[in-house]
Amino acid sequence: MSQVGFEEVASRAIKISELIEEIIRLDDLLALHAKHDARQHEIQQYIDRRLAFVEELNGLLNPHHLKLIVEEQAA
């Protein structure tokens, strides 16, 4: 594999890691809001952002025949 190939793989791995971290942060934030009985409209922005991150992550994983399974209960 060429140097460009390694850099491309490394860049993709970093992006995947960042997306996973963002999803975890949003899950924690959603759990906190649920604990405090937040209204649906108050947390919808976080749910929408999480879904966007999941879609982007799946786009990066799909070429490798991998996919993140989303459980609606987590959102």
C-alpha positions in Angstrom: 0.0 0.0 0.0 1.3 3.4 -0.9 1.9 6.3 1.5 -1.2 8.0 0.1 -3.2 4.8 0.8 -2.0 4.7 4.4 -2.8 8.4 4.9 -6.3 7.8 3.5 -7.0 4.9 5.8 -5.6 6.8 8.8 -7.8 9.8 8.0 -10.9 7.6 7.6 -10.1 5.9 10.9 -9.8 9.2 12.7 -13.1 10.4 11.3 -14.8 7.1 12.3 -13.4 7.5 15.8 -14.6 11.1 16.1 -18.1 10.1 14.9 -18.3 7.3 17.5 -17.2 9.8 20.2 -19.9 12.3 19.2 -22.6 9.6 19.2 -21.5 8.5 22.7 -21.6 12.1 23.9 -25.1 12.5 22.5 -26.3 9.3 24.0 -25.0 10.5 27.4 -26.7 13.8 26.9 -30.0 12.1 25.9 -29.8 9.9 29.0 -29.3 13.0 31.1 -32.3 14.7 29.6 -34.4 11.5 30.0 -33.4 11.4 33.7 -34.7 14.9 34.1 -38.0 14.2 32.2 -37.2 16.6 29.3 -39.9 17.1 26.7 -39.5 15.5 23.3 -39.2 18.9 21.5 -36.4 19.8 23.9 -34.3 16.8 22.9 -35.2 16.5 19.2 -32.2 18.5 18.1 -29.9 16.0 19.8 -31.8 13.0 18.3 -31.5 14.6 14.8 -27.7 15.3 15.3 -27.2 11.7 16.5 -29.0 10.4 13.4 -26.9 12.5 11.1 -23.7 11.2 12.8 -24.9 7.6 12.5 -25.7 8.1 8.8 -22.2 9.6 8.2 -20.6 6.8 10.1 -22.5 4.1 8.2 -21.3 5.8 5.0 -17.7 5.4 6.0 -18.3 1.8 7.2 -20.4 0.6 4.3 -17.4 0.1 1.8 -16.1 -2.3 4.3 -19.4 -4.2 4.6 -19.9 -2.9 8.1 -22.8 -1.0 9.5 -23.7 0.5 12.8 -27.0 -0.8 14.0 -29.2 1.9 15.5 -31.6 1.1 18.2 -34.4 3.6 18.6 -34.3 3.0 22.4 -30.8 4.5 22.5 -32.0 7.7 20.9 
